Amino acid sequence: MTKFNELENGGIFGKGIPNPYGQFFIGDTFLNGLTTSPDEKISVGTVTFEPGSRNNWHIHHDGYQILLVTDGKGWYQEEGQPAQSLKQGDVIVTKDGIKHWHGAQADSWFEHIAITAGTPEWLEPVDDKTYQNL
């Protein structure tokens, strides 16, 4: 079994369930909620993206998001900045109020642990032209 077949089957924590926030994503993704902080203000979970899948632009209000890339290859982009290629071991910190998106590269599964605080505001999809030009 190849490394990406292993990721397709669930990675270290298991693939989880079809993402219940799927209306804010292009393509198929899976969510595995791992835990929440004792005060329930911070959630921790894995998101597994099939090749080419990505979330919409979004903002975290009154909080932040930390992404710990656990496998595959992906993209992260903040509004007005070039997209960053991501690989296993990369860490992204998105500060409060920053418009951004993240997802898999076109030819790779992608998985990250998301540590999230605050309330997300889901915005427009990342259009195909923008994504395909990466």
Z-matrix of the N, CA and C atoms (Angstrom, degrees):
N
C 1 1.451
C 2 1.533 1 108.31
N 3 1.336 2 116.61 1 133.43
C 4 1.457 3 119.78 2 179.52
C 5 1.520 4 110.25 3 -78.07
N 6 1.328 5 114.52 4 164.17
C 7 1.468 6 120.60 5 179.07
C 8 1.533 7 111.00 6 -54.62
N 9 1.337 8 117.84 7 -44.04
C 10 1.454 9 119.37 8 -177.18
C 11 1.518 10 112.05 9 -73.11
N 12 1.338 11 118.07 10 -27.75
C 13 1.462 12 118.81 11 172.67
C 14 1.519 13 110.06 12 -65.32
N 15 1.340 14 116.82 13 -37.98
C 16 1.457 15 119.75 14 176.16
C 17 1.520 16 110.87 15 -61.14
N 18 1.335 17 117.19 16 -43.72
C 19 1.457 18 120.72 17 178.35
C 20 1.527 19 110.83 18 -64.66
N 21 1.316 20 116.33 19 -41.77
C 22 1.460 21 120.50 20 177.39
C 23 1.525 22 110.85 21 -56.79
N 24 1.328 23 116.29 22 -32.19
C 25 1.459 24 120.53 23 -179.45
C 26 1.525 25 113.45 24 -89.62
N 27 1.328 26 118.05 25 -1.39
C 28 1.437 27 117.28 26 170.91
C 29 1.499 28 119.87 27 137.47
N 30 1.311 29 121.35 28 -6.87
C 31 1.450 30 120.64 29 178.01
C 32 1.524 31 112.04 30 57.85
N 33 1.307 32 116.89 31 -164.02
C 34 1.459 33 122.60 32 -173.20
C 35 1.537 34 113.81 33 -65.90
N 36 1.332 35 118.40 34 -36.83
C 37 1.462 36 121.49 35 -177.14
C 38 1.529 37 113.65 36 -101.01
N 39 1.320 38 117.63 37 -1.04
C 40 1.463 39 120.70 38 -174.21
C 41 1.521 40 109.55 39 91.21
N 42 1.308 41 115.47 40 151.62
C 43 1.463 42 120.89 41 -173.66
C 44 1.522 43 113.07 42 -70.61
N 45 1.306 44 118.01 43 -27.23
C 46 1.458 45 119.37 44 -178.22
C 47 1.518 46 111.69 45 86.06
N 48 1.312 47 115.26 46 -152.43
C 49 1.462 48 122.81 47 -175.26
C 50 1.523 49 109.94 48 -110.94
N 51 1.339 50 117.43 49 159.79
C 52 1.463 51 117.93 50 171.91
C 53 1.529 52 108.69 51 -52.20
N 54 1.300 53 115.10 52 133.31
C 55 1.463 54 121.26 53 -171.83
C 56 1.535 55 111.56 54 -58.26
N 57 1.346 56 118.19 55 118.44
C 58 1.464 57 120.16 56 179.23
C 59 1.527 58 112.83 57 -67.92
N 60 1.323 59 117.54 58 -11.65
C 61 1.471 60 122.24 59 175.52
C 62 1.519 61 110.77 60 -99.20
N 63 1.325 62 116.71 61 20.88
C 64 1.455 63 122.62 62 -174.74
C 65 1.517 64 115.01 63 -54.67
N 66 1.332 65 117.94 64 -23.91
C 67 1.475 66 119.58 65 178.84
C 68 1.526 67 111.37 66 -66.35
N 69 1.345 68 117.48 67 -13.80
C 70 1.461 69 121.73 68 179.58
C 71 1.529 70 111.77 69 -104.66
N 72 1.327 71 116.86 70 17.68
C 73 1.460 72 122.99 71 -177.61
C 74 1.527 73 109.71 72 -132.12
N 75 1.319 74 115.63 73 153.06
C 76 1.460 75 122.55 74 168.90
C 77 1.521 76 105.85 75 -104.90
N 78 1.322 77 117.27 76 127.06
C 79 1.455 78 121.45 77 -178.57
C 80 1.522 79 111.25 78 89.07
N 81 1.317 80 115.32 79 178.76
C 82 1.464 81 121.04 80 -176.29
C 83 1.521 82 111.11 81 -91.97
N 84 1.334 83 114.75 82 131.98
C 85 1.456 84 122.00 83 176.91
C 86 1.522 85 108.33 84 -135.86
N 87 1.331 86 114.73 85 161.94
C 88 1.461 87 121.01 86 -177.25
C 89 1.518 88 108.94 87 -132.95
N 90 1.322 89 116.05 88 143.34
C 91 1.457 90 122.42 89 -177.08
C 92 1.517 91 109.76 90 -121.32
N 93 1.323 92 115.83 91 133.46
C 94 1.453 93 121.78 92 174.49
C 95 1.521 94 106.91 93 -126.78
N 96 1.337 95 116.79 94 98.28
C 97 1.456 96 120.98 95 177.70
C 98 1.517 97 109.75 96 -68.79
N 99 1.320 98 117.09 97 119.30
C 100 1.456 99 120.98 98 -175.12
C 101 1.530 100 112.63 99 -92.35
N 102 1.339 101 116.75 100 -46.48
C 103 1.465 102 120.11 101 -179.00
C 104 1.519 103 109.95 102 -169.01
N 105 1.303 104 115.38 103 170.23
C 106 1.465 105 122.29 104 171.13
C 107 1.522 106 107.75 105 -130.42
N 108 1.320 107 115.75 106 158.47
C 109 1.462 108 120.06 107 177.16
C 110 1.530 109 108.75 108 -68.38
N 111 1.337 110 117.48 109 160.11
C 112 1.477 111 119.61 110 -179.26
C 113 1.526 112 113.92 111 -55.87
N 114 1.330 113 117.10 112 -32.29
C 115 1.468 114 119.68 113 178.51
C 116 1.531 115 112.46 114 -88.55
N 117 1.336 116 116.24 115 2.85
C 118 1.472 117 124.31 116 178.47
C 119 1.523 118 113.76 117 60.98
N 120 1.332 119 117.61 118 22.63
C 121 1.464 120 121.30 119 178.27
C 122 1.527 121 112.63 120 -92.64
N 123 1.331 122 116.87 121 -14.18
C 124 1.459 123 121.72 122 -178.87
C 125 1.524 124 108.33 123 -127.41
N 126 1.335 125 115.72 124 131.15
C 127 1.460 126 119.76 125 175.89
C 128 1.527 127 109.09 126 -113.78
N 129 1.330 128 114.83 127 150.11
C 130 1.461 129 121.75 128 178.45
C 131 1.522 130 107.25 129 -130.90
N 132 1.318 131 116.37 130 128.05
C 133 1.456 132 120.18 131 178.22
C 134 1.511 133 111.16 132 -160.08
N 135 1.322 134 115.44 133 162.78
C 136 1.458 135 119.97 134 174.16
C 137 1.527 136 108.49 135 -97.56
N 138 1.318 137 114.50 136 145.14
C 139 1.457 138 121.44 137 171.30
C 140 1.522 139 105.99 138 -122.78
N 141 1.328 140 115.88 139 126.58
C 142 1.458 141 122.68 140 177.66
C 143 1.522 142 107.72 141 -110.86
N 144 1.326 143 115.71 142 126.83
C 145 1.468 144 122.86 143 -176.91
C 146 1.522 145 109.13 144 -111.06
N 147 1.323 146 117.29 145 129.64
C 148 1.460 147 119.76 146 169.48
C 149 1.524 148 108.59 147 -69.35
N 150 1.351 149 117.76 148 158.58
C 151 1.465 150 119.69 149 179.15
C 152 1.533 151 111.34 150 -50.93
N 153 1.328 152 115.49 151 133.72
C 154 1.461 153 121.86 152 177.89
C 155 1.510 154 115.35 153 82.70
N 156 1.321 155 119.11 154 -6.72
C 157 1.467 156 119.91 155 -178.86
C 158 1.519 157 110.62 156 -86.06
N 159 1.321 158 115.98 157 154.01
C 160 1.458 159 121.83 158 -175.92
C 161 1.513 160 109.92 159 -161.34
N 162 1.325 161 115.88 160 159.40
C 163 1.456 162 118.36 161 175.19
C 164 1.525 163 110.35 162 -92.33
N 165 1.320 164 115.55 163 166.69
C 166 1.464 165 121.49 164 175.60
C 167 1.526 166 109.24 165 -70.22
N 168 1.315 167 114.76 166 163.93
C 169 1.454 168 119.46 167 167.36
C 170 1.528 169 106.65 168 -55.78
N 171 1.309 170 116.78 169 143.21
C 172 1.457 171 120.21 170 177.79
C 173 1.527 172 110.54 171 -158.07
N 174 1.333 173 113.91 172 165.13
C 175 1.462 174 122.66 173 -179.56
C 176 1.522 175 107.40 174 -131.45
N 177 1.330 176 116.88 175 139.61
C 178 1.461 177 121.71 176 172.09
C 179 1.523 178 107.45 177 -100.29
N 180 1.322 179 116.18 178 117.86
C 181 1.467 180 121.81 179 -179.60
C 182 1.524 181 109.59 180 -97.75
N 183 1.331 182 115.75 181 139.88
C 184 1.469 183 122.16 182 179.58
C 185 1.521 184 111.31 183 55.85
N 186 1.326 185 116.22 184 40.58
C 187 1.461 186 119.99 185 -178.90
C 188 1.512 187 111.78 186 -175.51
N 189 1.319 188 115.26 187 -146.12
C 190 1.459 189 122.41 188 -175.61
C 191 1.523 190 107.92 189 -168.02
N 192 1.328 191 114.84 190 177.28
C 193 1.461 192 120.21 191 171.66
C 194 1.522 193 108.79 192 -145.33
N 195 1.319 194 115.69 193 132.93
C 196 1.453 195 122.83 194 174.81
C 197 1.524 196 106.82 195 -113.90
N 198 1.321 197 116.26 196 127.78
C 199 1.457 198 122.12 197 177.32
C 200 1.519 199 109.08 198 -110.74
N 201 1.326 200 116.15 199 126.30
C 202 1.463 201 122.98 200 175.86
C 203 1.525 202 106.49 201 -111.98
N 204 1.317 203 117.49 202 108.02
C 205 1.463 204 121.15 203 -175.63
C 206 1.528 205 109.07 204 -75.82
N 207 1.333 206 114.83 205 120.41
C 208 1.464 207 120.09 206 -176.65
C 209 1.522 208 113.15 207 -102.46
N 210 1.339 209 118.46 208 -21.98
C 211 1.460 210 118.59 209 -179.03
C 212 1.526 211 110.50 210 -169.36
N 213 1.314 212 115.12 211 159.66
C 214 1.460 213 121.77 212 175.34
C 215 1.513 214 112.44 213 77.75
N 216 1.345 215 113.88 214 -165.07
C 217 1.465 216 121.17 215 -179.84
C 218 1.527 217 108.47 216 -129.49
N 219 1.321 218 115.59 217 137.38
C 220 1.452 219 119.54 218 -177.31
C 221 1.518 220 112.67 219 -144.06
N 222 1.324 221 113.43 220 -173.18
C 223 1.465 222 122.85 221 178.24
C 224 1.522 223 109.26 222 -129.55
N 225 1.334 224 115.41 223 149.19
C 226 1.460 225 123.01 224 171.05
C 227 1.518 226 106.28 225 -139.38
N 228 1.344 227 116.42 226 135.87
C 229 1.456 228 119.07 227 179.22
C 230 1.515 229 109.98 228 -145.64
N 231 1.336 230 115.28 229 133.86
C 232 1.455 231 122.29 230 170.52
C 233 1.515 232 107.88 231 -99.38
N 234 1.306 233 116.60 232 147.45
C 235 1.463 234 121.58 233 -179.34
C 236 1.530 235 110.26 234 -54.81
N 237 1.345 236 115.26 235 131.14
C 238 1.455 237 121.30 236 178.36
C 239 1.521 238 114.67 237 82.79
N 240 1.332 239 117.73 238 0.33
C 241 1.460 240 122.41 239 -179.15
C 242 1.533 241 109.33 240 -119.61
N 243 1.335 242 117.57 241 155.85
C 244 1.469 243 118.35 242 175.64
C 245 1.527 244 110.51 243 -69.19
N 246 1.316 245 116.70 244 152.40
C 247 1.464 246 121.80 245 176.73
C 248 1.521 247 109.55 246 -67.16
N 249 1.339 248 115.72 247 145.06
C 250 1.460 249 122.34 248 177.36
C 251 1.526 250 109.05 249 -106.97
N 252 1.324 251 116.14 250 131.21
C 253 1.450 252 120.67 251 173.77
C 254 1.527 253 108.40 252 -75.81
N 255 1.337 254 116.72 253 135.44
C 256 1.460 255 122.23 254 -177.94
C 257 1.520 256 111.07 255 -117.73
N 258 1.340 257 114.98 256 147.21
C 259 1.460 258 121.83 257 176.62
C 260 1.523 259 108.19 258 -143.21
N 261 1.314 260 115.80 259 169.79
C 262 1.459 261 122.23 260 -179.78
C 263 1.531 262 110.52 261 -49.31
N 264 1.333 263 116.27 262 131.55
C 265 1.456 264 122.23 263 178.82
C 266 1.513 265 114.38 264 96.95
N 267 1.338 266 117.79 265 -14.45
C 268 1.465 267 119.89 266 178.40
C 269 1.524 268 110.53 267 -72.16
N 270 1.330 269 115.35 268 149.64
C 271 1.458 270 122.98 269 178.54
C 272 1.521 271 108.21 270 -127.76
N 273 1.324 272 115.86 271 131.94
C 274 1.465 273 122.67 272 177.69
C 275 1.527 274 107.95 273 -121.39
N 276 1.324 275 116.83 274 133.63
C 277 1.460 276 121.70 275 173.92
C 278 1.524 277 107.49 276 -118.50
N 279 1.326 278 116.19 277 117.51
C 280 1.456 279 122.09 278 178.05
C 281 1.519 280 107.93 279 -104.23
N 282 1.310 281 116.38 280 119.61
C 283 1.459 282 121.27 281 -177.80
C 284 1.526 283 111.10 282 -79.88
N 285 1.300 284 114.92 283 163.48
C 286 1.459 285 123.71 284 178.71
C 287 1.529 286 110.94 285 -51.20
N 288 1.336 287 116.18 286 131.49
C 289 1.457 288 121.83 287 172.86
C 290 1.510 289 116.50 288 82.08
N 291 1.326 290 119.73 289 4.18
C 292 1.466 291 122.88 290 -177.76
C 293 1.534 292 109.57 291 -90.69
N 294 1.336 293 115.98 292 123.24
C 295 1.462 294 121.53 293 177.41
C 296 1.528 295 108.56 294 -76.44
N 297 1.343 296 116.81 295 129.15
C 298 1.454 297 121.03 296 -175.14
C 299 1.526 298 110.77 297 -158.41
N 300 1.334 299 115.98 298 172.41
C 301 1.464 300 122.87 299 172.03
C 302 1.526 301 108.14 300 -148.88
N 303 1.335 302 116.21 301 163.25
C 304 1.456 303 121.54 302 175.38
C 305 1.517 304 109.19 303 -152.87
N 306 1.336 305 115.33 304 156.55
C 307 1.455 306 119.67 305 -179.91
C 308 1.516 307 111.59 306 176.70
N 309 1.323 308 114.90 307 -175.31
C 310 1.468 309 122.13 308 -176.82
C 311 1.520 310 111.27 309 -78.45
N 312 1.323 311 114.87 310 152.80
C 313 1.455 312 118.79 311 168.27
C 314 1.527 313 108.08 312 -73.29
N 315 1.316 314 117.08 313 162.76
C 316 1.463 315 121.93 314 -172.22
C 317 1.525 316 113.28 315 -61.95
N 318 1.336 317 117.03 316 -28.49
C 319 1.463 318 120.39 317 -173.92
C 320 1.529 319 113.01 318 -113.48
N 321 1.332 320 118.33 319 19.81
C 322 1.461 321 119.63 320 -174.63
C 323 1.524 322 111.76 321 -147.29
N 324 1.324 323 115.43 322 141.42
C 325 1.448 324 119.97 323 164.17
C 326 1.521 325 107.33 324 -66.07
N 327 1.338 326 117.07 325 159.88
C 328 1.460 327 121.61 326 -177.90
C 329 1.521 328 108.21 327 -150.26
N 330 1.327 329 115.57 328 137.67
C 331 1.462 330 118.98 329 177.69
C 332 1.522 331 109.10 330 -139.29
N 333 1.334 332 115.35 331 138.97
C 334 1.454 333 120.11 332 172.30
C 335 1.517 334 109.83 333 -140.20
N 336 1.324 335 114.12 334 156.09
C 337 1.454 336 121.10 335 167.47
C 338 1.521 337 105.97 336 -91.15
N 339 1.326 338 116.32 337 130.36
C 340 1.462 339 121.44 338 177.78
C 341 1.525 340 108.53 339 -109.99
N 342 1.320 341 115.36 340 124.19
C 343 1.462 342 122.75 341 173.74
C 344 1.512 343 104.88 342 -108.92
N 345 1.329 344 116.29 343 113.25
C 346 1.454 345 120.35 344 -166.93
C 347 1.518 346 111.75 345 -128.98
N 348 1.325 347 115.16 346 133.53
C 349 1.458 348 122.31 347 173.08
C 350 1.525 349 108.11 348 -128.43
N 351 1.306 350 116.35 349 149.23
C 352 1.461 351 120.44 350 179.01
C 353 1.513 352 112.30 351 95.74
N 354 1.309 353 114.08 352 -171.44
C 355 1.461 354 121.81 353 -176.07
C 356 1.521 355 109.83 354 -111.74
N 357 1.351 356 117.88 355 124.77
C 358 1.465 357 118.55 356 178.43
C 359 1.532 358 111.30 357 -79.58
N 360 1.303 359 114.74 358 143.18
C 361 1.470 360 121.97 359 169.27
C 362 1.519 361 105.86 360 -112.90
N 363 1.338 362 116.24 361 112.89
C 364 1.459 363 121.26 362 -178.32
C 365 1.512 364 109.23 363 -85.29
N 366 1.328 365 115.82 364 134.10
C 367 1.460 366 122.62 365 -175.74
C 368 1.520 367 110.18 366 -119.72
N 369 1.329 368 116.95 367 -154.23
C 370 1.460 369 122.11 368 -174.09
C 371 1.530 370 111.49 369 -70.82
N 372 1.344 371 116.04 370 154.78
C 373 1.466 372 120.40 371 175.34
C 374 1.531 373 111.10 372 -65.05
N 375 1.324 374 115.60 373 156.29
C 376 1.462 375 121.65 374 169.69
C 377 1.521 376 105.29 375 -77.45
N 378 1.335 377 116.87 376 115.16
C 379 1.454 378 118.97 377 -173.14
C 380 1.525 379 111.21 378 -67.85
N 381 1.326 380 115.13 379 155.20
C 382 1.465 381 121.46 380 -176.43
C 383 1.518 382 112.32 381 -58.87
N 384 1.322 383 118.31 382 -38.78
C 385 1.467 384 120.89 383 -178.16
C 386 1.532 385 109.91 384 -62.45
N 387 1.320 386 117.29 385 -47.40
C 388 1.463 387 121.09 386 178.78
C 389 1.524 388 110.07 387 -59.16
N 390 1.329 389 115.94 388 -47.07
C 391 1.468 390 120.75 389 -177.33
C 392 1.526 391 110.91 390 -64.86
N 393 1.317 392 117.68 391 -45.75
C 394 1.469 393 121.15 392 -176.53
C 395 1.527 394 112.73 393 -68.33
N 396 1.332 395 117.77 394 -19.32
C 397 1.464 396 121.08 395 178.27
C 398 1.519 397 113.44 396 -84.58
N 399 1.337 398 117.36 397 -1.11
C 400 1.476 399 120.26 398 179.41
C 401 1.513 400 110.69 399 -74.17
